Amino acid sequence: MIISRLDPASADHRDRSNAMLAKLADLDAEHAKAVAGGGEKYVRRHRERGKLLARERVELLVDPGSAFLELSPLAAWGSNFPVGASVVTGIGVVEGVECVITASDPTVRGGASNPWTLRKTLRSADIALRNRLPYINLVESGGADLPTQKEIFIPGGRIFRDLTRLSAAGIPTIALVFGNSTAGGAYVPGMSDHVVMVKERAKVFLGGPPLVKMATGEESDDESLGGAEMHARTSGLADHLAADEHDALRIGRAIVRSLGWRKLGVRPGPVVEPRYPQEELLGIVPEDLKIPFDPREVIARIVDGSEFEEFKPLYGASLVTGWARLHGYRIGILANARGVLFSQESQKATQFIQLADRSHTPLLFLQNTTGYMVGRQYEQGGIIKHGAMMINAVSNSTVPHLTVVMGASYGAGNYGMCGRAYDPRFLFAWPSAKSAVMGPAQLAGVLSIVGRQAAQARGQVYDEEADTAMRAMVEAQIEQESLPFFLSGRLYDDGVIDPRDTRTVLGLCLSAINSAPVPETAGYGVFRP
C-alpha cells in the first residue's frame, strides 16, 4: 500500500489547488459554450418546433441514473467553428449495454458537418470498433458545411466505410432519425443495421426537392421524396416508424434490449475505494512543470485501496512502474517521476510492457515527461536505441492502453508514454497538461542558436534586438499551442478532465474496453541490444 507523504494543509498544496481550480473554472466556461449549442436564438427556434435538444435526446436514451462519458467536448476550440463541433459523442449505458452514442446538434448551423465534426465522428466510430461497443447515431443534420467541403468530402467517406466495418465485425449500428439526413448523410441510416424514423419529422434523401428539380426537372415534395412514412411503407429504408421523438428513443432502447449483447472481456473483482480523498488530486501538480512531483501520490488516490505493487523501484527511478486494481480491474501503471527518461527507465519500461502483454493486463500511462535525455554521455550510452526499445514495445503491445497527461508531454517522451499517435484506447488530459516538441523556452532558444550560427556563417552581425523579439514571439506561440484547450480542440485527446474525476473516467473506460475480448499476446519488432 502507498503511504502518502502529501500534506494537504501545506501552503504549496493550497496554492496548487487554487491554481487548478482556476483552470477548472476556465474549463467549465468552455464546456458551457458546447452545451449552449447554436445559442439562445436557435435553441428557442428548435424548441418551438417541438424538438428535443441533442443532449436531451442522449439523456432520455441512456439508462436513468447512469453515467454518460462525453468525449471531445472541446472539439473545434480555437477554430472558426463553435466549440463542440456541432455533435455530441460519448459512451453511455442503454438497457445495461455500453454503447457509443453520437448526436447531431441541429441548433448549430442545422447540424452541418464541418472538418472538426468529421474528426470527432470518425473518432467515435474508431472507439466503437476497437472496444466492440454498439454504435447509436441520433441523426438530424443538414449534411456537409459546404464552404469547407474540400476538407470534408473525400475523407468523409470514412464515415460510411466505418459503419459497414462495424456491421461486418458483428457490432450493431443503430440510426434514430429525428430530422433531416440529406445527401451523404442519407447513407448513415442507409448503412445502419437498424433504422428508426420519426413520423412527419425525418427527411432522408440523396437530393432534396430543389436539387431534384435542377437535376431532373421533376417536381416533388419532402414527404414523398424522403419522408419517414414513405421510407417505412415504400422504400423499406425505415425499419420502425416512430410517432414522435420520445417514441423513437423508446424504440431505440428496445432494439438494444433485443440484441442479447454480452461482454467478452474480463469481469472486474471487488471494488475498494482509495484510502485518500480525490479532492487532494487538485494540489499535486505544480504550476511550474519544471518542478517534479511524485506520481505515487496520484496513484494512491485513483487505485483500489491505494494498493500498488511497484516493479523495479530501485532501477530507473525516474519512471514508476507497477501493478494495481482500478474499479476491480487489474492494470499496469507507468508514471513519470522526474520527467526525463534515461536508458534505465527505457529498459525498465520495455520489460514491464512485455510482462503486461504476457499477462493480458491493460496499461495506464500517467504522463509528465520532458522527453528522453540528451547529451554526449547519454548518446554514447545508447539513449537512442534504448528509447527505441521502449517505443517499439509501446507500438506493438496489444493490451489496451489508457493515457492521462497530468503535466508535461514533450518530445519523444510523448511517444514512449503512449501519446495520441500510438493509439491508446482513450487519452485524457488534466488542465495542467502541456504538450509540444519541446518546452517554449527551449524551442525559442534552439531557433536563436541556429539563427546566430547562420549569421556568423554569412559573416553578418547578429541582430540581438530582433533575436529578443523573435524569442518572445516564439515562446508565446508555443505556450499557446501547448495548452490543453488548444490540443483538445484538435482532438489530440478525448477530453480535458477534472483531476478529481480521473478514477471514475478510467473506470468507465476499463469497463468499456472489456466489451471486447482479451487480445492475443503481442509480437515485437527487433530490439537493438
LOLOKOL-50676 format. One line per 10 residues: number of its first residue (from 0); their letters; for each residue x, y, z of C-alpha. Coordinates in steps of 0.1 Angstrom, whole numbers, plus 5000, padded with zeros to 4 digits. Example, Ala and Ser with C-alpha at 12.3 -4.5 7.8 and 13.67 -1.06 7.14 Angstrom:
0 = AS = 5123:4955:5078 | 5137:4989:5071;
END
This chain:
0 = MIISRLDPAS = 5000:5000:5000 | 5012:5035:4992 | 5017:5057:5023 | 5011:5092:5012 | 5036:5119:5022 | 5014:5147:5008 | 5005:5175:5033 | 4970:5188:5023 | 4974:5216:5048 | 5006:5230:5034;
10 = ADHRDRSNAM = 5009:5263:5016 | 5022:5246:4985 | 4992:5222:4983 | 4968:5251:4989 | 4984:5272:4962 | 4985:5244:4937 | 4948:5236:4944 | 4938:5272:4939 | 4957:5273:4906 | 4940:5241:4894;
20 = LAKLADLDAE = 4905:5254:4905 | 4911:5285:4884 | 4919:5263:4854 | 4888:5242:4861 | 4867:5274:4861 | 4880:5282:4826 | 4873:5246:4815 | 4837:5249:4828 | 4833:5281:4808 | 4844:5264:4776;
30 = HAKAVAGGGE = 4822:5234:4782 | 4793:5258:4787 | 4798:5270:4751 | 4795:5235:4738 | 4763:5229:4759 | 4748:5262:4746 | 4749:5248:4710 | 4740:5274:4685 | 4729:5299:4711 | 4697:5311:4726;
40 = KYVRRHRERG = 4680:5321:4693 | 4685:5288:4676 | 4678:5268:4707 | 4645:5286:4712 | 4636:5281:4675 | 4644:5244:4678 | 4622:5240:4709 | 4593:5259:4692 | 4593:5232:4666 | 4586:5207:4694;
50 = KLLARERVEL = 4620:5191:4692 | 4644:5179:4719 | 4680:5192:4721 | 4709:5168:4713 | 4719:5163:4749 | 4682:5158:4759 | 4680:5130:4734 | 4711:5114:4748 | 4698:5118:4784 | 4665:5101:4775;
60 = LVDPGSAFLE = 4682:5073:4756 | 4706:5062:4783 | 4696:5043:4815 | 4683:5066:4842 | 4710:5075:4868 | 4738:5060:4846 | 4769:5079:4837 | 4775:5094:4802 | 4812:5098:4794 | 4812:5127:4769;
70 = LSPLAAWGSN = 4842:5126:4745 | 4859:5156:4729 | 4836:5183:4741 | 4861:5210:4732 | 4865:5198:4696 | 4870:5228:4673 | 4882:5251:4702 | 4902:5279:4687 | 4889:5273:4652 | 4864:5293:4632;
80 = FPVGASVVTG = 4837:5268:4642 | 4817:5266:4675 | 4832:5247:4704 | 4818:5211:4704 | 4818:5208:4665 | 4780:5206:4663 | 4779:5170:4675 | 4778:5153:4709 | 4797:5120:4712 | 4803:5097:4742;
90 = IGVVEGVECV = 4798:5063:4759 | 4765:5057:4776 | 4747:5027:4791 | 4715:5017:4772 | 4695:4988:4786 | 4725:4977:4806 | 4747:4978:4774 | 4776:5003:4770 | 4772:5020:4736 | 4789:5047:4717;
100 = ITASDPTVRG = 4764:5074:4710 | 4767:5103:4686 | 4740:5130:4684 | 4739:5158:4658 | 4732:5193:4672 | 4708:5209:4648 | 4710:5242:4666 | 4745:5247:4653 | 4742:5256:4616 | 4715:5230:4611;
110 = GASNPWTLRK = 4738:5203:4624 | 4760:5206:4593 | 4793:5187:4595 | 4825:5208:4594 | 4860:5194:4594 | 4860:5190:4632 | 4827:5173:4632 | 4842:5148:4608 | 4872:5141:4630 | 4850:5138:4661;
120 = TLRSADIALR = 4826:5114:4644 | 4854:5092:4630 | 4870:5090:4665 | 4837:5078:4679 | 4834:5051:4653 | 4870:5040:4660 | 4862:5037:4697 | 4831:5016:4689 | 4851:4993:4666 | 4882:4988:4688;
130 = NRLPYINLVE = 4862:4983:4720 | 4833:4963:4705 | 4806:4987:4715 | 4772:4991:4697 | 4770:5023:4678 | 4740:5046:4680 | 4735:5076:4658 | 4709:5102:4667 | 4706:5119:4634 | 4694:5154:4624;
140 = SGGADLPTQK = 4719:5171:4601 | 4718:5192:4571 | 4749:5174:4556 | 4782:5189:4549 | 4792:5225:4557 | 4795:5235:4520 | 4821:5262:4524 | 4845:5237:4538 | 4835:5208:4515 | 4871:5205:4502;
150 = EIFIPGGRIF = 4882:5193:4537 | 4852:5171:4543 | 4842:5154:4510 | 4870:5129:4504 | 4879:5119:4540 | 4842:5120:4549 | 4837:5087:4530 | 4853:5070:4560 | 4821:5076:4580 | 4802:5052:4557;
160 = RDLTRLSAAG = 4831:5028:4555 | 4832:5027:4593 | 4795:5019:4595 | 4799:4989:4572 | 4831:4977:4590 | 4813:4978:4624 | 4784:4958:4609 | 4809:4933:4594 | 4825:4929:4628 | 4792:4920:4643;
170 = IPTIALVFGN = 4789:4953:4661 | 4753:4966:4658 | 4748:5000:4643 | 4715:5019:4650 | 4702:5051:4635 | 4674:5071:4651 | 4665:5098:4626 | 4648:5129:4641 | 4650:5153:4612 | 4670:5160:4580;
180 = STAGGAYVPG = 4695:5134:4569 | 4704:5146:4535 | 4729:5139:4507 | 4758:5119:4521 | 4740:5119:4554 | 4714:5097:4539 | 4739:5069:4539 | 4741:5070:4577 | 4706:5053:4580 | 4713:5036:4547;
190 = MSDHVVMVKE = 4743:5017:4561 | 4730:5011:4596 | 4717:4977:4608 | 4686:4992:4625 | 4668:5024:4614 | 4641:5043:4633 | 4624:5074:4617 | 4602:5099:4634 | 4569:5104:4616 | 4565:5137:4598;
200 = RAKVFLGGPP = 4599:5148:4611 | 4626:5126:4595 | 4636:5135:4559 | 4661:5112:4543 | 4670:5117:4506 | 4702:5119:4485 | 4689:5151:4469 | 4661:5174:4482 | 4633:5188:4461 | 4654:5218:4448;
210 = LVKMATGEES = 4683:5196:4437 | 4659:5170:4421 | 4642:5199:4402 | 4676:5211:4389 | 4689:5177:4381 | 4658:5161:4365 | 4631:5187:4362 | 4609:5166:4385 | 4586:5183:4409 | 4584:5167:4443;
220 = DDESLGGAEM = 4578:5174:4480 | 4598:5165:4511 | 4574:5138:4523 | 4570:5118:4490 | 4607:5122:4482 | 4622:5112:4516 | 4596:5113:4544 | 4596:5088:4572 | 4563:5073:4562 | 4574:5068:4526;
230 = HARTSGLADH = 4606:5050:4538 | 4586:5028:4562 | 4559:5019:4536 | 4575:5022:4502 | 4613:5022:4501 | 4618:5000:4531 | 4647:5021:4545 | 4629:5026:4578 | 4626:4995:4600 | 4604:5014:4625;
240 = LAADEHDALR = 4581:5044:4622 | 4581:5064:4655 | 4552:5086:4665 | 4574:5112:4680 | 4609:5117:4694 | 4602:5100:4727 | 4588:5070:4708 | 4619:5069:4687 | 4641:5068:4718 | 4618:5041:4733;
250 = IGRAIVRSLG = 4622:5020:4701 | 4660:5026:4702 | 4662:5012:4737 | 4640:4982:4727 | 4664:4975:4698 | 4694:4975:4722 | 4675:4953:4746 | 4668:4928:4718 | 4705:4924:4709 | 4712:4900:4737;
260 = WRKLGVRPGP = 4746:4917:4740 | 4772:4905:4763 | 4808:4914:4772 | 4837:4892:4761 | 4864:4907:4783 | 4873:4901:4819 | 4850:4906:4848 | 4860:4931:4875 | 4868:4920:4910 | 4856:4937:4942;
270 = VVEPRYPQEE = 4859:4975:4942 | 4877:4991:4971 | 4878:5029:4974 | 4913:5046:4977 | 4924:5054:5012 | 4930:5091:5003 | 4904:5117:4991 | 4901:5126:4954 | 4899:5162:4963 | 4937:5161:4972;
280 = LLGIVPEDLK = 4945:5155:4935 | 4939:5192:4929 | 4971:5202:4947 | 4996:5177:4934 | 5008:5192:4901 | 5028:5224:4904 | 5021:5254:4883 | 5057:5253:4871 | 5060:5220:4854 | 5098:5221:4858;
290 = IPFDPREVIA = 5092:5213:4895 | 5090:5175:4899 | 5062:5157:4918 | 5058:5122:4929 | 5032:5103:4908 | 5027:5078:4936 | 5006:5105:4952 | 4983:5104:4922 | 4983:5066:4920 | 4974:5064:4957;
300 = RIVDGSEFEE = 4942:5084:4950 | 4929:5066:4919 | 4937:5029:4925 | 4917:5005:4946 | 4926:5006:4983 | 4957:5027:4974 | 4974:4993:4968 | 5003:4994:4944 | 5028:4966:4938 | 5058:4985:4925;
310 = FKPLYGASLV = 5081:4969:4899 | 5118:4976:4899 | 5115:5005:4924 | 5153:5009:4927 | 5161:5008:4890 | 5153:5036:4866 | 5138:5057:4894 | 5126:5085:4871 | 5098:5061:4859 | 5075:5045:4883;
320 = TGWARLHGYR = 5060:5011:4872 | 5038:4986:4890 | 5005:4967:4893 | 4973:4978:4908 | 4935:4974:4905 | 4911:5002:4895 | 4874:4997:4899 | 4881:4960:4902 | 4902:4957:4870 | 4939:4947:4872;
330 = IGILANARGV = 4961:4973:4854 | 4998:4980:4849 | 5009:5016:4855 | 5038:5036:4840 | 5042:5071:4856 | 5069:5097:4851 | 5085:5106:4884 | 5111:5132:4874 | 5102:5140:4838 | 5133:5128:4820;
340 = LFSQESQKAT = 5136:5093:4806 | 5171:5078:4807 | 5183:5045:4794 | 5174:5026:4826 | 5139:5039:4825 | 5135:5029:4789 | 5148:4994:4795 | 5126:4991:4826 | 5095:5002:4807 | 5102:4978:4778;
350 = QFIQLADRSH = 5104:4948:4802 | 5073:4960:4821 | 5052:4963:4789 | 5062:4929:4778 | 5052:4914:4811 | 5018:4932:4808 | 5013:4917:4774 | 5021:4882:4787 | 4996:4886:4815 | 4970:4904:4793;
360 = TPLLFLQNTT = 4970:4933:4816 | 4958:4968:4803 | 4983:4996:4808 | 4978:5031:4822 | 5003:5058:4812 | 5005:5088:4835 | 5025:5114:4816 | 5047:5141:4830 | 5078:5139:4808 | 5102:5163:4792;
370 = GYMVGRQYEQ = 5114:5135:4769 | 5145:5113:4766 | 5178:5126:4780 | 5202:5143:4756 | 5239:5150:4758 | 5272:5133:4749 | 5273:5109:4778 | 5237:5097:4772 | 5241:5094:4734 | 5272:5073:4739;
380 = GGIIKHGAMM = 5254:5053:4765 | 5227:5043:4739 | 5198:5065:4747 | 5185:5063:4711 | 5184:5025:4710 | 5170:5022:4745 | 5143:5048:4738 | 5136:5030:4706 | 5131:4998:4725 | 5105:5014:4747;
390 = INAVSNSTVP = 5087:5029:4717 | 5089:4996:4699 | 5072:4979:4730 | 5045:5006:4732 | 5038:5004:4695 | 5034:4967:4693 | 5018:4960:4727 | 4984:4945:4721 | 4968:4951:4755 | 4946:4981:4758;
400 = HLTVVMGASY = 4964:5014:4767 | 4949:5043:4786 | 4968:5076:4789 | 4964:5106:4812 | 4985:5137:4806 | 4990:5152:4840 | 5018:5177:4833 | 5045:5180:4806 | 5044:5158:4775 | 5073:5169:4754;
410 = GAGNYGMCGR = 5094:5154:4726 | 5097:5117:4721 | 5086:5112:4757 | 5051:5118:4744 | 5056:5088:4721 | 5072:5065:4746 | 5045:5072:4771 | 5018:5064:4746 | 5006:5097:4732 | 4979:5101:4706;
420 = AYDPRFLFAW = 5000:5088:4677 | 5003:5055:4695 | 4966:5048:4695 | 4957:5044:4732 | 4921:5033:4736 | 4915:5065:4755 | 4936:5096:4762 | 4926:5124:4786 | 4944:5155:4799 | 4943:5174:4831;
430 = PSAKSAVMGP = 4940:5213:4828 | 4977:5214:4840 | 4989:5195:4809 | 5012:5209:4782 | 5024:5192:4751 | 5048:5202:4723 | 5080:5191:4706 | 5099:5208:4735 | 5093:5235:4761 | 5086:5270:4747;
440 = AQLAGVLSIV = 5119:5285:4761 | 5140:5256:4748 | 5124:5258:4713 | 5129:5295:4711 | 5165:5291:4723 | 5172:5265:4697 | 5159:5288:4669 | 5181:5316:4684 | 5212:5294:4683 | 5205:5283:4647;
450 = GRQAAQARGQ = 5199:5319:4636 | 5231:5331:4653 | 5252:5304:4637 | 5237:5312:4603 | 5245:5349:4607 | 5281:5341:4617 | 5285:5317:4587 | 5275:5346:4564 | 5298:5370:4582 | 5270:5392:4594;
460 = VYDEEADTAM = 5264:5408:4628 | 5236:5391:4646 | 5207:5414:4654 | 5202:5409:4692 | 5172:5431:4693 | 5154:5411:4666 | 5165:5379:4684 | 5149:5390:4717 | 5116:5398:4698 | 5117:5365:4680;
470 = RAMVEAQIEQ = 5123:5345:4712 | 5094:5363:4729 | 5071:5357:4699 | 5080:5320:4696 | 5077:5314:4733 | 5042:5329:4734 | 5031:5309:4703 | 5044:5276:4716 | 5030:5283:4751 | 4996:5289:4735;
480 = ESLPFFLSGR = 4998:5258:4712 | 5009:5235:4740 | 4979:5242:4763 | 4953:5216:4768 | 4923:5235:4753 | 4942:5240:4721 | 4953:5204:4719 | 4918:5191:4729 | 4902:5213:4703 | 4923:5194:4677;
490 = LYDDGVIDPR = 4912:5160:4691 | 4947:5152:4703 | 4929:5138:4734 | 4894:5126:4742 | 4888:5154:4767 | 4902:5176:4794 | 4890:5163:4827 | 4889:5174:4863 | 4916:5155:4882 | 4890:5145:4908;
500 = DTRTVLGLCL = 4872:5126:4881 | 4902:5106:4870 | 4893:5074:4888 | 4857:5075:4876 | 4867:5082:4840 | 4893:5055:4839 | 4868:5031:4855 | 4842:5038:4828 | 4869:5033:4801 | 4881:5000:4816;
510 = SAINSAPVPE = 4845:4988:4817 | 4840:4998:4780 | 4873:4982:4770 | 4861:4948:4783 | 4832:4947:4760 | 4859:4934:4735 | 4877:4900:4741 | 4911:4899:4757 | 4937:4905:4730 | 4963:4879:4719;
520 = TAGYGVFRP = 4999:4884:4732 | 5020:4908:4712 | 5047:4901:4687 | 5075:4927:4686 | 5100:4941:4661 | 5137:4937:4665 | 5151:4951:4698 | 5185:4966:4693 | 5208:4954:4721;
END
